[in-house]
Amino acid sequence: MPRSRKIEPFYLVIIDEDNHIFNVVGPLTSDRDWNREIIELKDTGRNVRCYSSPASQSRESLISRISSGGKHRFSEKLIVEEPEDTSAVYAGKLPAYAKSANRRRVVRILCRGRCGGKSRWAEMNDDYPGNDELKNSQAYFTARCLKCGYVARDPYNWYK
């Protein structure tokens, strides 16, 4: 069985060759949405490119190293618009009883209502913050079973 590979955080360096500026964004674990924005910008005729750099070095040292070449200067103003974060959107299939749910808020819960202890889809009172944030947050989260309406108040064992 193959081991799952841990994704190491990285910085994305975006270079605008037309204006001789660059941005450093991150740390990130996925640059898919950023790359989409850069491709759209390139399609308009702009001369932009990007590459990743490990987050093991500090952002400041990365900026200093690139600036020291003298060809580009660092800019806080983003070259491309920051893409919308879609990491919380559930993209899988949902059963008929959950089709109209907000996909940013759906989670699986153990329903203790009329469903009798079955695993069901529920909709949270806020967007899904991720497993770690959900477990460690001081915020008050609830999830309403989309089958029977039971409201779960303890985020233990909620998952996407």
Secondary structure, DSSP 8 states (H G I E B T S, - for coil): ---------EEEEEEETTTTEEEEEEEES--HHHHHHHHHHHHTT--EEEEEEETTS-HHHHHHHHHTTSS-EE-SS-SS------TT---S---GGGTTS-TTTEEEEE--STT-S-EEEEEESS----HHHHHH--S---EEETTT--EE---TT-B-
